[in-house]
Amino acid sequence: MSGFFKDEDIKNKAADEPWKKSERDAVLDAYFAGGNGSHPDTIARKIGRNPKAVRRLLEQFSYNERDRVLCYEPFRRRSRKGHHLTQNERVMMQAHQERGVPVDQTAKLLCRDTAELSSKEMDQAKHARAVAPTIDLFWAHRYIYFAYKAPIISDATYDAMVEEEIEFGGGERAWEAVRSYKGWPDYVKSLAHYLRDKMIFERNKLNE
């Protein structure tokens, strides 16, 4: 589900230069906005940076490396106050919750009010991980992607799940078993239906 780049795109002269505040905040705005333009590869192409560098920047904020989140001050950011939470925002919230990052710091990074990141929202941010083992979870999202043609998580989140499973879960062999499996197990379909229905329910609830 990832994109591919020509050599000239990856070898851009500015690809490995230090991040300017404006570039950094452009990446954060695009990523948290969700949608087709939020994939790290797409962001990298737009700003002329190396896709790996964009992913690395997002990782630093996700894991709060060297207190990156705690030291962050918005420079040129678009407010997200009042907007529906995107999947990418939920992923960041979950990562911060697991690492004990204060909610007010997460809110500042997301350019939201702290009140918008209630305990209920923080719990919803991690519901996908609690539903099933990662191998089943990304298999279900793979089904949603091909069967419904309307993925409910971003490519970046999906790729991160696959990479995590390969490194810490069942490994490359487990992932190859998923890709080579003919058809879809019933339990994977059921999980996919559950995830999709839950997403639709929560979206409708937020719109009430």
Rosetta blueprint (number, residue, H / E / L):
1 M L
2 S L
3 G L
4 F L
5 F L
6 K L
7 D H
8 E H
9 D H
10 I H
11 K L
12 N L
13 K L
14 A L
15 A L
16 D L
17 E L
18 P L
19 W L
20 K L
21 K H
22 S H
23 E H
24 R H
25 D H
26 A H
27 V H
28 L H
29 D H
30 A H
31 Y H
32 F H
33 A H
34 G L
35 G L
36 N H
37 G H
38 S H
39 H L
40 P H
41 D H
42 T H
43 I H
44 A H
45 R H
46 K H
47 I H
48 G L
49 R L
50 N L
51 P H
52 K H
53 A H
54 V H
55 R H
56 R H
57 L H
58 L H
59 E H
60 Q H
61 F H
62 S H
63 Y L
64 N L
65 E H
66 R H
67 D H
68 R L
69 V L
70 L L
71 C L
72 Y L
73 E L
74 P L
75 F L
76 R L
77 R L
78 R L
79 S L
80 R L
81 K L
82 G L
83 H L
84 H L
85 L L
86 T L
87 Q H
88 N H
89 E H
90 R H
91 V H
92 M H
93 M H
94 Q H
95 A H
96 H H
97 Q H
98 E H
99 R L
100 G L
101 V L
102 P L
103 V H
104 D H
105 Q H
106 T H
107 A H
108 K H
109 L H
110 L H
111 C L
112 R L
113 D L
114 T H
115 A H
116 E H
117 L L
118 S L
119 S H
120 K H
121 E H
122 M H
123 D H
124 Q H
125 A H
126 K L
127 H H
128 A H
129 R H
130 A H
131 V H
132 A L
133 P L
134 T H
135 I H
136 D H
137 L H
138 F H
139 W H
140 A H
141 H H
142 R H
143 Y H
144 I H
145 Y H
146 F H
147 A H
148 Y H
149 K L
150 A L
151 P L
152 I L
153 I L
154 S L
155 D H
156 A H
157 T H
158 Y H
159 D H
160 A H
161 M H
162 V H
163 E H
164 E H
165 E H
166 I H
167 E H
168 F H
169 G L
170 G L
171 G H
172 E H
173 R H
174 A H
175 W H
176 E H
177 A H
178 V H
179 R H
180 S H
181 Y L
182 K L
183 G L
184 W L
185 P L
186 D H
187 Y H
188 V H
189 K H
190 S H
191 L H
192 A H
193 H H
194 Y H
195 L H
196 R H
197 D H
198 K H
199 M H
200 I H
201 F H
202 E H
203 R H
204 N H
205 K H
206 L H
207 N H
208 E L
